[in-house]
Amino acid sequence: MPAHFNIDKSANGQFHFNLTAGNGEKILSSEMYNAKDAAQNGIASVQANCGDDARYEKKDSSAGQPYFNLKAANHQVIGSSQMYVSTSSRDSGIAAVKAGGSTKDIRDNC
């Protein structure tokens, strides 16, 4: 099963999306948006930026766990990864976003 996006609505009425890999793991999560169309625009930004190495910001949490952010051309964070146990796992996560982030499979769960 290839990667896909899920758009969901939270209990407080805000919207967010996740990019989910073919194995069912969430590989990128968005911020919360006030409107569904803003979440859809975020997905379009992932699709446009996921192939560019310069858009990935590799970081470590305060607990030392590697993760990454995908940023738009204006340097705004589009989505963030989970926390990983190693830098090689984080790099594999980036590769998964690069491979699956351009998918047109968007599932609206709202």
C-alpha positions as CSV (number, residue, x, y, z in Angstrom):
1,M,0.0,0.0,0.0
2,P,1.5,3.4,-1.0
3,A,1.7,6.4,1.3
4,H,-1.4,8.6,1.8
5,F,-2.5,11.7,3.6
6,N,-5.3,11.7,6.3
7,I,-7.2,14.8,7.2
8,D,-8.8,14.7,10.6
9,K,-10.8,17.0,12.8
10,S,-9.9,17.2,16.5
11,A,-12.3,17.4,19.4
12,N,-11.8,21.2,19.6
13,G,-12.9,21.6,15.9
14,Q,-9.5,22.2,14.4
15,F,-8.0,20.3,11.5
16,H,-4.7,18.5,10.9
17,F,-3.1,16.1,8.5
18,N,-0.7,13.2,8.7
19,L,1.3,11.6,6.0
20,T,1.1,7.9,6.5
21,A,3.5,5.4,5.0
22,G,2.4,2.2,3.2
23,N,3.1,0.2,6.4
24,G,0.6,2.4,8.4
25,E,3.2,4.5,10.3
26,K,2.7,8.2,10.5
27,I,5.8,9.8,9.0
28,L,4.8,13.5,9.1
29,S,2.2,15.4,11.1
30,S,1.0,19.0,10.7
31,E,0.1,21.7,13.1
32,M,-3.5,22.4,13.9
33,Y,-5.5,24.6,11.5
34,N,-8.7,26.5,12.1
35,A,-10.1,25.5,8.7
36,K,-10.0,22.4,6.5
37,D,-8.9,24.3,3.5
38,A,-5.8,25.5,5.4
39,A,-5.0,21.8,6.1
40,Q,-5.5,21.0,2.4
41,N,-3.1,23.9,1.6
42,G,-0.6,22.3,4.0
43,I,-0.8,19.0,2.1
44,A,-0.2,20.9,-1.2
45,S,2.9,22.4,0.4
46,V,4.2,19.0,1.4
47,Q,3.6,17.7,-2.1
48,A,5.5,20.7,-3.5
49,N,8.4,20.7,-1.1
50,C,9.0,17.1,-0.1
51,G,11.5,16.4,-2.9
52,D,13.9,19.2,-1.9
53,D,16.7,18.2,0.5
54,A,17.1,21.8,1.5
55,R,13.5,21.8,3.0
56,Y,14.4,19.3,5.7
57,E,15.6,20.5,9.1
58,K,17.3,17.8,11.1
59,K,17.0,18.4,14.9
60,D,17.3,16.8,18.3
61,S,14.8,17.1,21.0
62,S,15.8,18.3,24.5
63,A,15.9,14.6,25.4
64,G,18.4,14.0,22.6
65,Q,16.0,12.2,20.3
66,P,16.4,12.9,16.6
67,Y,13.5,14.3,14.5
68,F,12.9,16.5,11.5
69,N,10.8,19.3,10.2
70,L,9.7,19.8,6.6
71,K,9.7,23.5,5.8
72,A,8.2,25.6,3.0
73,A,10.2,28.0,0.9
74,N,9.3,30.8,3.4
75,H,11.0,28.7,6.2
76,Q,7.6,28.0,7.9
77,V,7.3,24.4,9.3
78,I,4.8,22.4,7.2
79,G,5.1,19.2,9.2
80,S,7.1,17.4,11.9
81,S,8.2,13.8,12.3
82,Q,8.0,11.5,15.2
83,M,10.9,11.2,17.6
84,Y,13.4,8.6,16.5
85,V,15.9,6.4,18.4
86,S,18.8,7.1,16.0
87,T,19.9,9.6,13.3
88,S,19.8,6.7,10.7
89,S,16.1,6.1,11.6
90,R,15.4,9.8,11.2
91,D,17.2,9.8,7.8
92,S,15.0,6.8,6.8
93,G,11.9,8.9,7.8
94,I,13.1,11.7,5.6
95,A,13.5,9.3,2.7
96,A,10.0,8.0,3.3
97,V,8.5,11.5,3.1
98,K,10.6,12.2,0.0
99,A,9.2,9.0,-1.6
100,G,5.6,9.3,-0.5
101,G,5.0,13.0,0.1
102,S,3.9,13.7,-3.5
103,T,1.0,11.3,-3.3
104,K,-2.4,12.5,-4.5
105,D,-4.1,10.0,-2.2
106,I,-5.9,12.2,0.3
107,R,-8.4,10.7,2.7
108,D,-10.8,13.1,4.3
109,N,-11.9,11.7,7.7
110,C,-13.9,14.7,8.8
